[in-house]
């Protein structure tokens, strides 16, 4: 079946450091890929998405490129802030409408001042 | 309005109680979802409603009973729960006719079963 593998956490970085959170997937066909962020005590927010190979999703300084050849969708940010501390989930979806999201295990990110 | 709202924010109930969780969206989305999230885990899909009809039930115990009264509302009725059902319950919605199923999540209801 479909699956998403994320970099194990937790990840701790200093403010203004460069961030990479690795995500690879296994799926047949042409899935859409997502990064969701969950701040403490809150629900999930869609951070960015990519729907086809070579698409780059970007939002709030975060970027991820859909690489079909390496089945990857790594999340990057050039300079992290304390406010970026959260849990990040990589996810994929295969179909139209109500197909379920397949999530990775999540990566907890802590940014220290 | 681009948000999904959930009530209550917190709920504590005994194993013999009956309670309900409520979810509402006004984005015109025709697919709505219930997820369960345990601490330090990703969300697990429970139910999917598509055009107000139950389309996916991920083998959830019958003590959880979903209901979709109309296209904007989704309820989850709870009865005779167990302590292991304590979790964050998340509602989400998406446009049925989108090809990539972008789901919008609510803030969740944190449920504690005593």
Interface residues (C-beta under 8 A of the other chain):
Chain A: X32 X34 X36 X42 X43 X44 X45 X46 X49 X51 X89 X93 X95 X96 X97 X98 X99 X100 X101 X103 X104 X105 X106 X108
Chain B: X4 X6 X30 X31 X33 X40 X41 X42 X43 X45 X48 X50 X55 X56 X90 X92 X94 X95 X96 X97 X98 X99 X100 X101 X102 X103 X104 X105 X106 X107 X108
